[in-house]
């Protein structure tokens, strides 16, 4: 199956420009979220370098962010750059479980292979398997108890666009 980031942009913008005044845009080296301001009438989710996974990841953060956070640049989150020690990496993974679970759901909605991002290439070696298990547990909780409304809406739109069957637990095997 062909995965083109332009499709993600199109489906997202059709789904959310009017209802949430938010658009998905291709960016440069670093992803970022900007709330609307004097020079831009829309909120902007900007993903990195045309990477399909980056677009899904940035949208996942938006799906989790509440209304107050969506008024702050990068949702007001701290970001400790690559090179984190064990304690800082654990804190990073704790705040990334829910967005990465949404990213996995969105990836499955497109038939796109998901891999967790531990995002710490020059720091302590993360336990990728343990982190993947935590993310999967959150995915299963979302499937059972319901996912964030915007995540569900975008997932449904992607499933329809890619002509995929409804998501099931089997779509989220531990790999």
MODELLER restraints for C-alpha pairs under 7 A, 6 or more apart:
rsr = mdl.restraints
at = mdl.atoms
rsr.add(forms.Gaussian(group=physical.xy_distance, feature=features.Distance(at['CA:4:A'], at['CA:52:A']), mean=6.88, stdev=0.5))
rsr.add(forms.Gaussian(group=physical.xy_distance, feature=features.Distance(at['CA:5:A'], at['CA:50:A']), mean=6.41, stdev=0.5))
rsr.add(forms.Gaussian(group=physical.xy_distance, feature=features.Distance(at['CA:5:A'], at['CA:51:A']), mean=6.95, stdev=0.5))
rsr.add(forms.Gaussian(group=physical.xy_distance, feature=features.Distance(at['CA:5:A'], at['CA:52:A']), mean=5.11, stdev=0.5))
rsr.add(forms.Gaussian(group=physical.xy_distance, feature=features.Distance(at['CA:9:A'], at['CA:24:A']), mean=5.48, stdev=0.5))
rsr.add(forms.Gaussian(group=physical.xy_distance, feature=features.Distance(at['CA:9:A'], at['CA:25:A']), mean=6.71, stdev=0.5))
rsr.add(forms.Gaussian(group=physical.xy_distance, feature=features.Distance(at['CA:11:A'], at['CA:157:A']), mean=6.83, stdev=0.5))
rsr.add(forms.Gaussian(group=physical.xy_distance, feature=features.Distance(at['CA:12:A'], at['CA:24:A']), mean=6.55, stdev=0.5))
rsr.add(forms.Gaussian(group=physical.xy_distance, feature=features.Distance(at['CA:12:A'], at['CA:154:A']), mean=6.80, stdev=0.5))
rsr.add(forms.Gaussian(group=physical.xy_distance, feature=features.Distance(at['CA:13:A'], at['CA:23:A']), mean=5.31, stdev=0.5))
rsr.add(forms.Gaussian(group=physical.xy_distance, feature=features.Distance(at['CA:13:A'], at['CA:24:A']), mean=6.38, stdev=0.5))
rsr.add(forms.Gaussian(group=physical.xy_distance, feature=features.Distance(at['CA:16:A'], at['CA:22:A']), mean=5.84, stdev=0.5))
rsr.add(forms.Gaussian(group=physical.xy_distance, feature=features.Distance(at['CA:16:A'], at['CA:23:A']), mean=6.87, stdev=0.5))
rsr.add(forms.Gaussian(group=physical.xy_distance, feature=features.Distance(at['CA:17:A'], at['CA:23:A']), mean=5.58, stdev=0.5))
rsr.add(forms.Gaussian(group=physical.xy_distance, feature=features.Distance(at['CA:21:A'], at['CA:42:A']), mean=5.20, stdev=0.5))
rsr.add(forms.Gaussian(group=physical.xy_distance, feature=features.Distance(at['CA:21:A'], at['CA:43:A']), mean=6.10, stdev=0.5))
rsr.add(forms.Gaussian(group=physical.xy_distance, feature=features.Distance(at['CA:22:A'], at['CA:42:A']), mean=5.42, stdev=0.5))
rsr.add(forms.Gaussian(group=physical.xy_distance, feature=features.Distance(at['CA:22:A'], at['CA:43:A']), mean=4.48, stdev=0.5))
rsr.add(forms.Gaussian(group=physical.xy_distance, feature=features.Distance(at['CA:22:A'], at['CA:44:A']), mean=5.73, stdev=0.5))
rsr.add(forms.Gaussian(group=physical.xy_distance, feature=features.Distance(at['CA:23:A'], at['CA:42:A']), mean=6.75, stdev=0.5))
rsr.add(forms.Gaussian(group=physical.xy_distance, feature=features.Distance(at['CA:23:A'], at['CA:43:A']), mean=6.30, stdev=0.5))
rsr.add(forms.Gaussian(group=physical.xy_distance, feature=features.Distance(at['CA:23:A'], at['CA:44:A']), mean=5.14, stdev=0.5))
rsr.add(forms.Gaussian(group=physical.xy_distance, feature=features.Distance(at['CA:23:A'], at['CA:45:A']), mean=6.18, stdev=0.5))
rsr.add(forms.Gaussian(group=physical.xy_distance, feature=features.Distance(at['CA:24:A'], at['CA:44:A']), mean=5.99, stdev=0.5))
rsr.add(forms.Gaussian(group=physical.xy_distance, feature=features.Distance(at['CA:24:A'], at['CA:45:A']), mean=4.81, stdev=0.5))
rsr.add(forms.Gaussian(group=physical.xy_distance, feature=features.Distance(at['CA:24:A'], at['CA:46:A']), mean=6.05, stdev=0.5))
rsr.add(forms.Gaussian(group=physical.xy_distance, feature=features.Distance(at['CA:25:A'], at['CA:44:A']), mean=6.78, stdev=0.5))
rsr.add(forms.Gaussian(group=physical.xy_distance, feature=features.Distance(at['CA:25:A'], at['CA:45:A']), mean=6.05, stdev=0.5))
rsr.add(forms.Gaussian(group=physical.xy_distance, feature=features.Distance(at['CA:25:A'], at['CA:46:A']), mean=4.82, stdev=0.5))
rsr.add(forms.Gaussian(group=physical.xy_distance, feature=features.Distance(at['CA:25:A'], at['CA:47:A']), mean=6.50, stdev=0.5))
rsr.add(forms.Gaussian(group=physical.xy_distance, feature=features.Distance(at['CA:26:A'], at['CA:46:A']), mean=5.65, stdev=0.5))
rsr.add(forms.Gaussian(group=physical.xy_distance, feature=features.Distance(at['CA:26:A'], at['CA:47:A']), mean=5.45, stdev=0.5))
rsr.add(forms.Gaussian(group=physical.xy_distance, feature=features.Distance(at['CA:26:A'], at['CA:48:A']), mean=6.63, stdev=0.5))
rsr.add(forms.Gaussian(group=physical.xy_distance, feature=features.Distance(at['CA:26:A'], at['CA:49:A']), mean=6.89, stdev=0.5))
rsr.add(forms.Gaussian(group=physical.xy_distance, feature=features.Distance(at['CA:26:A'], at['CA:50:A']), mean=6.07, stdev=0.5))
rsr.add(forms.Gaussian(group=physical.xy_distance, feature=features.Distance(at['CA:27:A'], at['CA:46:A']), mean=5.28, stdev=0.5))
rsr.add(forms.Gaussian(group=physical.xy_distance, feature=features.Distance(at['CA:27:A'], at['CA:47:A']), mean=5.29, stdev=0.5))
rsr.add(forms.Gaussian(group=physical.xy_distance, feature=features.Distance(at['CA:27:A'], at['CA:48:A']), mean=5.15, stdev=0.5))
rsr.add(forms.Gaussian(group=physical.xy_distance, feature=features.Distance(at['CA:27:A'], at['CA:49:A']), mean=5.92, stdev=0.5))
rsr.add(forms.Gaussian(group=physical.xy_distance, feature=features.Distance(at['CA:28:A'], at['CA:48:A']), mean=5.28, stdev=0.5))
rsr.add(forms.Gaussian(group=physical.xy_distance, feature=features.Distance(at['CA:28:A'], at['CA:49:A']), mean=5.05, stdev=0.5))
rsr.add(forms.Gaussian(group=physical.xy_distance, feature=features.Distance(at['CA:29:A'], at['CA:48:A']), mean=5.28, stdev=0.5))
rsr.add(forms.Gaussian(group=physical.xy_distance, feature=features.Distance(at['CA:29:A'], at['CA:49:A']), mean=5.74, stdev=0.5))
rsr.add(forms.Gaussian(group=physical.xy_distance, feature=features.Distance(at['CA:30:A'], at['CA:48:A']), mean=5.25, stdev=0.5))
rsr.add(forms.Gaussian(group=physical.xy_distance, feature=features.Distance(at['CA:31:A'], at['CA:46:A']), mean=5.36, stdev=0.5))
rsr.add(forms.Gaussian(group=physical.xy_distance, feature=features.Distance(at['CA:31:A'], at['CA:47:A']), mean=4.42, stdev=0.5))
rsr.add(forms.Gaussian(group=physical.xy_distance, feature=features.Distance(at['CA:31:A'], at['CA:48:A']), mean=4.85, stdev=0.5))
rsr.add(forms.Gaussian(group=physical.xy_distance, feature=features.Distance(at['CA:32:A'], at['CA:45:A']), mean=6.38, stdev=0.5))
rsr.add(forms.Gaussian(group=physical.xy_distance, feature=features.Distance(at['CA:32:A'], at['CA:46:A']), mean=5.26, stdev=0.5))
rsr.add(forms.Gaussian(group=physical.xy_distance, feature=features.Distance(at['CA:32:A'], at['CA:47:A']), mean=6.70, stdev=0.5))
rsr.add(forms.Gaussian(group=physical.xy_distance, feature=features.Distance(at['CA:32:A'], at['CA:74:A']), mean=5.76, stdev=0.5))
rsr.add(forms.Gaussian(group=physical.xy_distance, feature=features.Distance(at['CA:33:A'], at['CA:44:A']), mean=5.67, stdev=0.5))
rsr.add(forms.Gaussian(group=physical.xy_distance, feature=features.Distance(at['CA:33:A'], at['CA:45:A']), mean=4.64, stdev=0.5))
rsr.add(forms.Gaussian(group=physical.xy_distance, feature=features.Distance(at['CA:33:A'], at['CA:46:A']), mean=5.93, stdev=0.5))
rsr.add(forms.Gaussian(group=physical.xy_distance, feature=features.Distance(at['CA:33:A'], at['CA:73:A']), mean=5.69, stdev=0.5))
rsr.add(forms.Gaussian(group=physical.xy_distance, feature=features.Distance(at['CA:33:A'], at['CA:74:A']), mean=4.62, stdev=0.5))
rsr.add(forms.Gaussian(group=physical.xy_distance, feature=features.Distance(at['CA:34:A'], at['CA:43:A']), mean=5.77, stdev=0.5))
rsr.add(forms.Gaussian(group=physical.xy_distance, feature=features.Distance(at['CA:34:A'], at['CA:44:A']), mean=5.15, stdev=0.5))
rsr.add(forms.Gaussian(group=physical.xy_distance, feature=features.Distance(at['CA:34:A'], at['CA:45:A']), mean=6.66, stdev=0.5))
rsr.add(forms.Gaussian(group=physical.xy_distance, feature=features.Distance(at['CA:34:A'], at['CA:73:A']), mean=4.89, stdev=0.5))
rsr.add(forms.Gaussian(group=physical.xy_distance, feature=features.Distance(at['CA:34:A'], at['CA:74:A']), mean=6.46, stdev=0.5))
rsr.add(forms.Gaussian(group=physical.xy_distance, feature=features.Distance(at['CA:35:A'], at['CA:43:A']), mean=4.29, stdev=0.5))
rsr.add(forms.Gaussian(group=physical.xy_distance, feature=features.Distance(at['CA:35:A'], at['CA:44:A']), mean=6.30, stdev=0.5))
rsr.add(forms.Gaussian(group=physical.xy_distance, feature=features.Distance(at['CA:35:A'], at['CA:70:A']), mean=6.50, stdev=0.5))
rsr.add(forms.Gaussian(group=physical.xy_distance, feature=features.Distance(at['CA:35:A'], at['CA:71:A']), mean=5.25, stdev=0.5))
rsr.add(forms.Gaussian(group=physical.xy_distance, feature=features.Distance(at['CA:35:A'], at['CA:72:A']), mean=6.14, stdev=0.5))
rsr.add(forms.Gaussian(group=physical.xy_distance, feature=features.Distance(at['CA:35:A'], at['CA:73:A']), mean=6.11, stdev=0.5))
rsr.add(forms.Gaussian(group=physical.xy_distance, feature=features.Distance(at['CA:36:A'], at['CA:42:A']), mean=4.72, stdev=0.5))
rsr.add(forms.Gaussian(group=physical.xy_distance, feature=features.Distance(at['CA:36:A'], at['CA:43:A']), mean=4.38, stdev=0.5))
rsr.add(forms.Gaussian(group=physical.xy_distance, feature=features.Distance(at['CA:45:A'], at['CA:58:A']), mean=6.70, stdev=0.5))
rsr.add(forms.Gaussian(group=physical.xy_distance, feature=features.Distance(at['CA:45:A'], at['CA:59:A']), mean=6.97, stdev=0.5))
rsr.add(forms.Gaussian(group=physical.xy_distance, feature=features.Distance(at['CA:47:A'], at['CA:54:A']), mean=5.59, stdev=0.5))
rsr.add(forms.Gaussian(group=physical.xy_distance, feature=features.Distance(at['CA:47:A'], at['CA:55:A']), mean=5.02, stdev=0.5))
rsr.add(forms.Gaussian(group=physical.xy_distance, feature=features.Distance(at['CA:47:A'], at['CA:58:A']), mean=6.25, stdev=0.5))
rsr.add(forms.Gaussian(group=physical.xy_distance, feature=features.Distance(at['CA:48:A'], at['CA:54:A']), mean=5.94, stdev=0.5))
rsr.add(forms.Gaussian(group=physical.xy_distance, feature=features.Distance(at['CA:56:A'], at['CA:103:A']), mean=5.65, stdev=0.5))
rsr.add(forms.Gaussian(group=physical.xy_distance, feature=features.Distance(at['CA:56:A'], at['CA:106:A']), mean=6.61, stdev=0.5))
rsr.add(forms.Gaussian(group=physical.xy_distance, feature=features.Distance(at['CA:57:A'], at['CA:100:A']), mean=6.88, stdev=0.5))
rsr.add(forms.Gaussian(group=physical.xy_distance, feature=features.Distance(at['CA:57:A'], at['CA:103:A']), mean=5.33, stdev=0.5))
rsr.add(forms.Gaussian(group=physical.xy_distance, feature=features.Distance(at['CA:60:A'], at['CA:99:A']), mean=5.13, stdev=0.5))
rsr.add(forms.Gaussian(group=physical.xy_distance, feature=features.Distance(at['CA:60:A'], at['CA:102:A']), mean=5.40, stdev=0.5))
rsr.add(forms.Gaussian(group=physical.xy_distance, feature=features.Distance(at['CA:60:A'], at['CA:103:A']), mean=5.26, stdev=0.5))
rsr.add(forms.Gaussian(group=physical.xy_distance, feature=features.Distance(at['CA:61:A'], at['CA:99:A']), mean=5.26, stdev=0.5))
rsr.add(forms.Gaussian(group=physical.xy_distance, feature=features.Distance(at['CA:63:A'], at['CA:148:A']), mean=6.67, stdev=0.5))
rsr.add(forms.Gaussian(group=physical.xy_distance, feature=features.Distance(at['CA:63:A'], at['CA:150:A']), mean=5.39, stdev=0.5))
rsr.add(forms.Gaussian(group=physical.xy_distance, feature=features.Distance(at['CA:63:A'], at['CA:151:A']), mean=5.34, stdev=0.5))
rsr.add(forms.Gaussian(group=physical.xy_distance, feature=features.Distance(at['CA:64:A'], at['CA:99:A']), mean=6.45, stdev=0.5))
rsr.add(forms.Gaussian(group=physical.xy_distance, feature=features.Distance(at['CA:64:A'], at['CA:148:A']), mean=6.77, stdev=0.5))
rsr.add(forms.Gaussian(group=physical.xy_distance, feature=features.Distance(at['CA:65:A'], at['CA:75:A']), mean=6.84, stdev=0.5))
rsr.add(forms.Gaussian(group=physical.xy_distance, feature=features.Distance(at['CA:69:A'], at['CA:75:A']), mean=4.48, stdev=0.5))
rsr.add(forms.Gaussian(group=physical.xy_distance, feature=features.Distance(at['CA:69:A'], at['CA:76:A']), mean=6.28, stdev=0.5))
rsr.add(forms.Gaussian(group=physical.xy_distance, feature=features.Distance(at['CA:82:A'], at['CA:119:A']), mean=6.48, stdev=0.5))
rsr.add(forms.Gaussian(group=physical.xy_distance, feature=features.Distance(at['CA:82:A'], at['CA:120:A']), mean=4.71, stdev=0.5))
rsr.add(forms.Gaussian(group=physical.xy_distance, feature=features.Distance(at['CA:82:A'], at['CA:121:A']), mean=6.31, stdev=0.5))
rsr.add(forms.Gaussian(group=physical.xy_distance, feature=features.Distance(at['CA:82:A'], at['CA:122:A']), mean=6.15, stdev=0.5))
rsr.add(forms.Gaussian(group=physical.xy_distance, feature=features.Distance(at['CA:82:A'], at['CA:123:A']), mean=6.42, stdev=0.5))
rsr.add(forms.Gaussian(group=physical.xy_distance, feature=features.Distance(at['CA:83:A'], at['CA:120:A']), mean=5.70, stdev=0.5))
rsr.add(forms.Gaussian(group=physical.xy_distance, feature=features.Distance(at['CA:83:A'], at['CA:121:A']), mean=6.75, stdev=0.5))
rsr.add(forms.Gaussian(group=physical.xy_distance, feature=features.Distance(at['CA:83:A'], at['CA:122:A']), mean=4.68, stdev=0.5))
rsr.add(forms.Gaussian(group=physical.xy_distance, feature=features.Distance(at['CA:83:A'], at['CA:123:A']), mean=3.64, stdev=0.5))
rsr.add(forms.Gaussian(group=physical.xy_distance, feature=features.Distance(at['CA:84:A'], at['CA:120:A']), mean=6.37, stdev=0.5))
rsr.add(forms.Gaussian(group=physical.xy_distance, feature=features.Distance(at['CA:84:A'], at['CA:123:A']), mean=4.87, stdev=0.5))
rsr.add(forms.Gaussian(group=physical.xy_distance, feature=features.Distance(at['CA:84:A'], at['CA:124:A']), mean=6.39, stdev=0.5))
rsr.add(forms.Gaussian(group=physical.xy_distance, feature=features.Distance(at['CA:85:A'], at['CA:123:A']), mean=5.97, stdev=0.5))
rsr.add(forms.Gaussian(group=physical.xy_distance, feature=features.Distance(at['CA:85:A'], at['CA:124:A']), mean=5.43, stdev=0.5))
rsr.add(forms.Gaussian(group=physical.xy_distance, feature=features.Distance(at['CA:86:A'], at['CA:124:A']), mean=5.82, stdev=0.5))
rsr.add(forms.Gaussian(group=physical.xy_distance, feature=features.Distance(at['CA:97:A'], at['CA:134:A']), mean=6.69, stdev=0.5))
rsr.add(forms.Gaussian(group=physical.xy_distance, feature=features.Distance(at['CA:97:A'], at['CA:135:A']), mean=5.08, stdev=0.5))
rsr.add(forms.Gaussian(group=physical.xy_distance, feature=features.Distance(at['CA:98:A'], at['CA:135:A']), mean=6.98, stdev=0.5))
rsr.add(forms.Gaussian(group=physical.xy_distance, feature=features.Distance(at['CA:98:A'], at['CA:138:A']), mean=6.51, stdev=0.5))
rsr.add(forms.Gaussian(group=physical.xy_distance, feature=features.Distance(at['CA:100:A'], at['CA:116:A']), mean=6.79, stdev=0.5))
rsr.add(forms.Gaussian(group=physical.xy_distance, feature=features.Distance(at['CA:100:A'], at['CA:135:A']), mean=6.42, stdev=0.5))
rsr.add(forms.Gaussian(group=physical.xy_distance, feature=features.Distance(at['CA:101:A'], at['CA:135:A']), mean=5.16, stdev=0.5))
rsr.add(forms.Gaussian(group=physical.xy_distance, feature=features.Distance(at['CA:101:A'], at['CA:136:A']), mean=6.56, stdev=0.5))
rsr.add(forms.Gaussian(group=physical.xy_distance, feature=features.Distance(at['CA:101:A'], at['CA:138:A']), mean=5.89, stdev=0.5))
rsr.add(forms.Gaussian(group=physical.xy_distance, feature=features.Distance(at['CA:101:A'], at['CA:139:A']), mean=5.00, stdev=0.5))
rsr.add(forms.Gaussian(group=physical.xy_distance, feature=features.Distance(at['CA:102:A'], at['CA:151:A']), mean=6.64, stdev=0.5))
rsr.add(forms.Gaussian(group=physical.xy_distance, feature=features.Distance(at['CA:104:A'], at['CA:114:A']), mean=5.67, stdev=0.5))
rsr.add(forms.Gaussian(group=physical.xy_distance, feature=features.Distance(at['CA:105:A'], at['CA:139:A']), mean=6.96, stdev=0.5))
rsr.add(forms.Gaussian(group=physical.xy_distance, feature=features.Distance(at['CA:106:A'], at['CA:155:A']), mean=5.36, stdev=0.5))
rsr.add(forms.Gaussian(group=physical.xy_distance, feature=features.Distance(at['CA:107:A'], at['CA:113:A']), mean=6.43, stdev=0.5))
rsr.add(forms.Gaussian(group=physical.xy_distance, feature=features.Distance(at['CA:107:A'], at['CA:114:A']), mean=5.99, stdev=0.5))
rsr.add(forms.Gaussian(group=physical.xy_distance, feature=features.Distance(at['CA:108:A'], at['CA:171:A']), mean=6.61, stdev=0.5))
rsr.add(forms.Gaussian(group=physical.xy_distance, feature=features.Distance(at['CA:109:A'], at['CA:155:A']), mean=5.61, stdev=0.5))
rsr.add(forms.Gaussian(group=physical.xy_distance, feature=features.Distance(at['CA:109:A'], at['CA:158:A']), mean=5.62, stdev=0.5))
rsr.add(forms.Gaussian(group=physical.xy_distance, feature=features.Distance(at['CA:109:A'], at['CA:159:A']), mean=4.84, stdev=0.5))
rsr.add(forms.Gaussian(group=physical.xy_distance, feature=features.Distance(at['CA:109:A'], at['CA:164:A']), mean=6.88, stdev=0.5))
rsr.add(forms.Gaussian(group=physical.xy_distance, feature=features.Distance(at['CA:110:A'], at['CA:158:A']), mean=5.87, stdev=0.5))
rsr.add(forms.Gaussian(group=physical.xy_distance, feature=features.Distance(at['CA:110:A'], at['CA:159:A']), mean=6.19, stdev=0.5))
rsr.add(forms.Gaussian(group=physical.xy_distance, feature=features.Distance(at['CA:110:A'], at['CA:162:A']), mean=5.85, stdev=0.5))
rsr.add(forms.Gaussian(group=physical.xy_distance, feature=features.Distance(at['CA:116:A'], at['CA:132:A']), mean=6.11, stdev=0.5))
rsr.add(forms.Gaussian(group=physical.xy_distance, feature=features.Distance(at['CA:118:A'], at['CA:126:A']), mean=6.69, stdev=0.5))
rsr.add(forms.Gaussian(group=physical.xy_distance, feature=features.Distance(at['CA:118:A'], at['CA:128:A']), mean=7.00, stdev=0.5))
rsr.add(forms.Gaussian(group=physical.xy_distance, feature=features.Distance(at['CA:136:A'], at['CA:172:A']), mean=6.93, stdev=0.5))
rsr.add(forms.Gaussian(group=physical.xy_distance, feature=features.Distance(at['CA:140:A'], at['CA:169:A']), mean=6.80, stdev=0.5))
rsr.add(forms.Gaussian(group=physical.xy_distance, feature=features.Distance(at['CA:159:A'], at['CA:165:A']), mean=6.99, stdev=0.5))
